[in-house]
């Protein structure tokens, strides 16, 4: 298995098709309010990769809509860019 970069919190202006992952620590969603964490735990299993449908940027938070979970908005702080494999040096 190739090494990967650690995840970074997603870009709130992510385009349709961007791949993201839910942020977990010790088997539990890490960021957001208790309500945000409950939604992540219910809909987005740890280690799964999801596709951004769209984002809705507000003054204090950003809603993220995912292709795989239609109609459910997730707080952007609960999601990170999907890790990309590191390139091997030649």
Secondary structure, DSSP 8 states (H G I E B T S, - for coil): ---B----B--TT--TT-EEEE-EETTEE-SS-HHHHHHHHHH--TT-EEEEEEEEE-SS-EEEEETTEEEEEEEGGGEEE---B-----
